[in-house]
Amino acid sequence: MTQPALCVVGLGYIGLPTATMFAQAGMEVVGVDIDPRVRSTIAAGRTHIVEPGLSPIVQEVVAQGRLRVSERPVPADAYIIAVPTPHHHDTKEPDLRAVEAATASIAPVLARGSLVILESTSPVGTTRRIGEQLARSRPDLTFPAQAGDVAEVQLAYCPERIIPGRMLHELVHNDRIVGGLTPTAAQRAASLYRAFVRGEIITTSAETAEMVKLTENSFRDVNIAFANELSMLCHDLGLDVWEVIRLANRHPRVQILNPGPGVGGHCIAVDPWFIVAANPTRSRLIRTAREVNLEKTRFVIDVVQQRLRRTEQPRILCLGLTFKPDVDDFRESPALEIACALTRMYPGSVRCCDPYAAALPVQARDAADLHLTDSGTGLQWANIVVVLVGHTAFRSLALPSHVDVIDTVGLFRHRDIASSR
């Protein structure tokens, strides 16, 4: 078998779609994942994540032999690292163990001419640090820190900038920022992505590209924090936040986002902390935005508790558990956090409904003692409904007249959280 053109380490929400698009473009791709369930699922031509349009393409490229799976990296022309980069929940410091482990795993198979690309969202300087890690592991090869543009192994950083639910379209059509440790690395990485990317590919330094990714997600977090802070202020003033936002947005230079129960997902809820950790003194606004969005989740729990004082025998239905509508992703989900907190506070009195509940890890569900139900059964049982995620499947629900509604996302705006007292 010929050497594959590309080896993608990490077949999660970013790695699998990326590997699939390269394979669909005609490349021979090997995808690497440490989870045997992930490997067996993909090897059978199926997907372990829900993303519109992805499953049939995976089935096609696997059947054609252009996408194979492996437990460990194999020799290839280029390597993409797409593994999680969470933060430590207590200290908020970046946790780069998965990146370091992925880097260590590719070190033995590197050769002269190899290109290594980091896609995982990372603190500024991470690409340079993994280059140094590889140089220590492979003293027989030269790397940018030693040989610059003529190094035998080149490294680049190319962050993903896609949204669940539109991944395939955005992978192809969004502009890509490619940062190299050297100009040669940037150009080689850009050439690789041109296999399927139709958006503009802009080259820069690795550190700039790393900061661009963190900046994009921090910008979103700050703007969401404004909406969430506004929703809490309006609640205290007895005002309808949705009406306030609707009217304020009639201004030609104002576009306030919609509030929610907090901020979730692996990116926006995590990445701003990477900037804060790098320079706490200069990142006061970014830190405050993170704190506001965390506070909003606690605020929702408090509002539910206040409302329950009116109810002798509460029967609480939580609508939605994922971190955003119409995805099967529960990472850093404020909705899941709220549902778990309410389940602990009111044992036996909380049920949860989510159209993607099958994707919730069984151990997470069991550890939280969550009681899952369908929307019809749940609505007939409940006397309080807490709307936490605006899934499309919920939009057509007819709410029984006997239920009290706490709507954190404005799905039923005539009964939203902003007017709850």
C-alpha positions in Angstrom: 0.0 0.0 0.0 1.3 3.4 -0.9 2.1 6.0 1.7 -1.0 8.2 2.4 -0.9 11.8 1.6 -2.3 12.8 5.0 -2.7 11.5 8.5 -5.3 13.1 10.7 -4.8 12.6 14.4 -8.1 12.9 16.3 -11.4 12.0 14.6 -13.8 14.1 16.6 -16.1 17.0 15.7 -13.3 18.6 13.7 -10.9 15.8 12.7 -13.5 13.5 11.1 -15.1 16.2 8.8 -11.6 17.5 7.9 -10.3 14.0 7.1 -13.5 13.3 5.1 -13.2 16.4 2.9 -9.6 15.7 2.1 -10.5 12.1 1.2 -13.5 13.3 -0.9 -11.0 15.6 -2.8 -9.1 12.5 -3.8 -6.4 12.2 -1.2 -5.4 9.0 0.6 -6.1 9.7 4.2 -5.5 7.8 7.4 -7.5 8.9 10.4 -6.1 8.1 13.9 -8.1 7.9 17.1 -7.4 6.3 20.5 -11.1 5.4 21.0 -11.8 1.9 19.5 -15.5 2.7 19.3 -14.7 5.7 17.1 -12.4 3.6 14.9 -14.8 0.7 14.4 -17.7 3.0 13.6 -15.8 4.9 10.9 -14.2 1.8 9.5 -17.8 0.5 9.0 -18.6 3.6 7.0 -20.6 5.2 9.7 -20.2 8.4 11.9 -20.2 8.8 15.6 -21.3 12.4 15.5 -24.4 14.0 14.0 -23.6 16.5 11.2 -25.9 17.0 8.2 -24.4 15.5 5.1 -21.4 13.9 6.7 -22.5 10.3 7.0 -23.0 9.6 3.2 -19.6 11.1 2.4 -17.9 9.0 5.1 -19.6 5.9 3.8 -18.4 6.8 0.2 -14.7 7.5 1.0 -14.4 4.5 3.3 -15.9 2.2 0.7 -13.5 3.6 -1.9 -10.5 3.1 0.4 -9.6 6.8 0.5 -10.2 7.1 4.3 -8.8 4.4 6.5 -8.6 4.3 10.3 -5.7 3.4 12.6 -4.9 3.3 16.3 -1.6 5.1 15.8 -0.1 7.4 13.2 1.5 6.0 10.0 4.1 7.5 7.7 2.5 10.2 5.6 3.4 13.3 3.7 1.5 15.6 6.1 0.0 15.3 9.5 -2.9 17.3 11.0 -3.4 17.3 14.8 -7.1 17.9 15.7 -7.5 16.8 19.3 -9.3 18.5 22.2 -7.7 21.4 24.1 -9.8 21.8 27.2 -9.0 23.9 30.2 -8.6 23.0 33.9 -11.9 23.9 35.4 -10.4 25.0 38.7 -7.5 27.1 37.5 -8.8 27.9 33.9 -5.3 27.1 32.7 -5.0 25.4 29.2 -4.8 21.7 29.2 -2.6 20.7 26.3 -2.0 17.1 27.3 -3.9 15.7 24.3 -1.8 17.9 21.9 1.4 16.8 23.5 0.4 13.2 23.3 -0.6 13.5 19.7 2.7 15.2 18.9 4.6 12.4 20.7 2.6 9.8 18.6 3.7 11.2 15.3 7.3 11.8 16.2 8.4 8.2 15.3 7.0 8.3 11.8 8.2 11.7 10.7 10.6 11.8 7.8 12.4 14.4 5.7 9.8 16.5 4.0 7.1 16.0 6.5 4.6 18.8 7.2 2.9 19.0 10.6 -0.2 21.1 11.0 -1.9 21.9 14.3 -5.6 22.6 14.0 -6.5 22.4 17.7 -7.4 25.7 19.3 -4.3 26.5 21.4 -2.6 29.3 23.3 -0.2 31.5 21.4 3.2 29.8 21.0 1.8 26.2 21.1 2.9 25.4 17.5 6.4 26.5 18.2 6.4 24.4 21.4 5.3 21.3 19.6 8.1 21.9 17.1 10.6 22.0 20.0 9.0 18.8 21.4 9.5 17.0 18.0 13.0 18.3 17.7 13.9 16.7 21.1 12.3 13.4 20.0 13.9 13.4 16.6 17.4 14.8 16.7 18.1 13.1 13.4 15.8 15.6 11.6 16.0 19.4 11.4 13.1 21.7 12.5 12.3 25.4 12.1 13.9 26.4 15.4 17.2 25.1 14.0 17.1 25.4 10.3 14.2 27.9 9.6 12.9 27.8 6.0 15.1 24.9 5.0 14.1 22.6 7.9 13.4 19.0 7.0 10.2 19.1 9.0 7.9 22.1 8.7 5.1 23.1 11.1 2.1 25.3 10.7 -1.1 26.3 12.5 -4.5 26.3 10.7 -7.4 26.8 13.1 -10.9 25.5 12.2 -13.6 28.2 12.1 -16.7 26.2 11.4 -20.1 25.8 13.2 -21.9 22.6 14.0 -24.8 22.0 11.6 -22.9 23.8 8.8 -19.5 22.1 9.0 -19.2 20.8 5.5 -20.3 24.0 3.8 -18.1 26.1 6.0 -15.1 23.8 5.7 -15.2 24.4 1.9 -16.4 28.0 1.7 -15.0 29.8 4.7 -11.7 31.7 4.5 -8.8 29.9 6.2 -6.0 31.5 8.2 -2.7 29.5 7.8 0.2 30.4 10.1 3.6 28.9 9.5 6.7 28.8 11.7 8.4 29.6 8.4 7.1 31.0 5.1 7.7 27.6 3.5 5.5 25.9 6.1 2.7 28.4 5.5 2.8 28.0 1.8 2.9 24.2 2.0 0.0 24.1 4.4 -2.0 26.5 2.2 -1.4 24.3 -0.8 -2.6 21.3 1.1 -5.9 23.0 2.1 -6.5 24.2 -1.5 -7.4 20.5 -2.2 -10.9 21.4 -1.1 -11.1 24.9 0.3 -12.9 27.4 -2.0 -12.6 30.3 0.4 -9.6 32.5 0.5 -6.5 31.1 2.2 -4.4 33.8 4.0 -0.9 33.1 5.2 0.7 34.6 8.3 2.9 33.6 11.2 1.9 30.7 13.5 1.6 33.0 16.5 -0.7 35.4 14.7 -2.9 32.6 13.5 -3.2 31.2 17.0 -4.2 34.6 18.3 -6.7 35.1 15.5 -8.5 31.9 16.5 -8.7 33.0 20.2 -9.7 36.5 19.2 -12.6 35.2 17.1 -14.1 33.2 19.9 -13.4 35.8 22.6 -15.2 38.4 20.4 -18.3 36.1 20.3 -18.1 35.5 24.1 -17.9 39.2 24.9 -20.9 40.0 22.7 -23.0 37.1 24.1 -22.0 38.3 27.6 -23.5 41.7 26.8 -26.8 40.1 25.8 -26.8 37.8 28.9 -26.0 40.7 31.3 -28.8 42.7 29.6 -31.2 39.8 30.2 -30.4 39.7 33.9 -30.8 43.5 34.2 -34.2 43.3 32.4 -35.3 40.5 34.7 -34.6 42.6 37.8 -36.4 45.6 36.2 -39.4 43.5 35.2 -38.8 44.2 31.5 -39.0 41.9 28.5 -35.4 41.6 27.3 -36.5 40.3 23.9 -38.6 43.4 23.3 -35.7 45.6 24.5 -33.3 43.9 22.1 -35.8 43.9 19.2 -36.2 47.7 19.5 -32.5 48.5 20.2 -31.6 46.5 17.1 -33.7 48.9 15.0 -30.7 51.3 15.4 -28.6 51.0 12.2 -25.4 50.4 14.1 -26.7 48.1 16.9 -26.9 44.4 16.5 -27.3 42.7 20.0 -27.2 38.9 20.1 -29.8 36.8 21.7 -29.3 35.8 25.4 -29.4 32.3 26.6 -28.6 30.2 29.7 -24.9 30.7 29.4 -22.3 29.7 26.8 -21.3 26.2 25.9 -19.3 24.2 23.4 -15.6 23.5 23.2 -14.6 26.8 21.7 -16.3 29.9 23.0 -16.7 28.6 26.5 -13.0 27.7 26.7 -10.8 29.6 24.4 -11.1 33.1 26.1 -9.4 31.6 29.1 -6.3 30.9 27.0 -5.9 34.6 26.5 -6.6 35.4 30.1 -4.0 32.8 31.2 -1.4 34.3 29.0 -1.9 37.9 30.3 -4.4 38.3 33.2 -3.6 42.0 33.6 -4.4 43.0 30.1 -7.5 40.7 29.5 -9.9 42.2 32.0 -12.8 42.6 29.6 -12.4 39.1 28.2 -12.3 37.7 31.8 -15.3 39.7 32.8 -17.3 38.4 29.8 -16.5 34.8 30.8 -17.6 35.5 34.3 -20.9 37.1 33.1 -21.7 34.1 31.0 -20.9 31.7 33.8 -23.0 33.8 36.1 -26.0 33.6 33.7 -26.1 29.8 34.2 -26.2 30.2 38.0 -28.8 33.0 37.5 -31.1 30.6 35.6 -30.9 28.1 38.4 -31.8 30.8 40.9 -34.8 31.9 38.8 -36.1 28.3 38.8 -35.6 28.1 42.5 -37.5 31.3 43.0 -40.4 30.1 40.8 -40.6 26.8 42.7 -41.4 28.6 45.9 -44.9 29.0 44.5 -45.3 25.2 43.8 -45.9 22.6 46.4 -45.1 19.6 44.3 -42.8 20.6 41.5 -42.6 18.5 38.4 -39.8 20.1 36.3 -39.2 19.4 32.6 -36.0 20.6 31.1 -36.3 21.1 27.4 -32.8 20.8 25.8 -29.4 19.5 27.1 -27.0 20.2 24.2 -24.8 23.4 24.2 -26.7 24.8 21.2 -29.7 24.0 19.0 -29.8 21.1 16.5 -26.4 19.6 17.4 -25.6 16.4 19.4 -22.7 18.1 21.3 -22.9 18.4 25.1 -19.5 19.8 25.7 -19.5 22.6 28.3 -23.3 22.8 27.9 -24.9 25.3 30.3 -28.3 23.5 29.6 -26.8 20.2 30.8 -25.3 21.9 33.8 -28.6 23.4 34.8 -30.5 20.1 34.3 -27.9 18.3 36.5 -28.1 21.0 39.2 -31.9 20.9 39.3 -31.8 17.1 39.4 -29.6 17.2 42.5 -31.7 19.9 44.2 -35.1 18.2 43.5 -34.5 14.5 43.3 -37.3 12.6 41.6 -38.9 15.9 40.4 -36.9 16.6 37.2 -37.2 15.1 33.8 -35.2 16.0 30.7 -36.0 16.0 27.0 -33.6 16.4 24.1 -33.8 15.1 20.5 -30.1 14.2 20.7 -30.2 12.5 24.0 -29.0 9.2 22.5 -25.6 10.9 22.0 -25.2 11.8 25.7 -22.7 9.5 27.1 -24.4 6.9 29.3 -21.9 7.4 32.1 -22.6 11.2 32.2 -26.3 10.6 32.3 -26.1 7.9 35.0 -23.6 10.0 37.1 -26.1 12.9 37.1 -29.1 10.6 37.6 -30.9 12.3 34.7 -34.4 11.0 33.9 -34.9 11.3 30.1 -38.3 11.4 28.5 -40.0 12.4 25.3 -41.5 15.9 24.9 -45.1 14.7 24.8 -44.9 12.6 27.9 -42.8 15.2 29.7 -45.2 18.1 28.9 -48.2 16.1 30.2 -46.3 15.3 33.4 -44.7 18.7 34.2 -46.1 21.7 35.9 -42.9 23.8 35.2 -41.1 23.8 31.9 -37.5 25.2 31.7 -36.6 25.9 28.1 -32.8 25.6 27.8 -32.1 25.0 24.1 -34.0 26.2 21.1 -34.0 22.9 19.1 -36.1 23.1 15.9 -38.0 20.1 17.2 -39.3 22.1 20.1 -40.7 25.0 18.0 -43.9 23.3 17.1 -44.7 22.1 20.7 -48.0 23.1 22.1 -47.5 24.0 25.7 -50.3 22.8 27.9 -52.1 25.6 29.7 -51.3 24.2 33.1 -47.5 24.5 32.8 -45.5 27.4 34.1 -42.8 28.3 31.5 -39.3 29.6 32.1 -37.9 30.3 28.7 -34.2 31.1 28.7 -33.8 31.3 24.9 -36.9 33.1 23.8 -38.5 30.1 22.1 -41.9 31.0 23.5 -41.3 34.7 23.9 -44.6 35.5 25.4 -43.6 33.5 28.5 -39.8 34.2 28.7 -37.5 34.4 31.6 -37.1 38.2 31.3 -40.7 38.7 32.5 -40.5 36.1 35.3 -40.7 37.6 38.8 
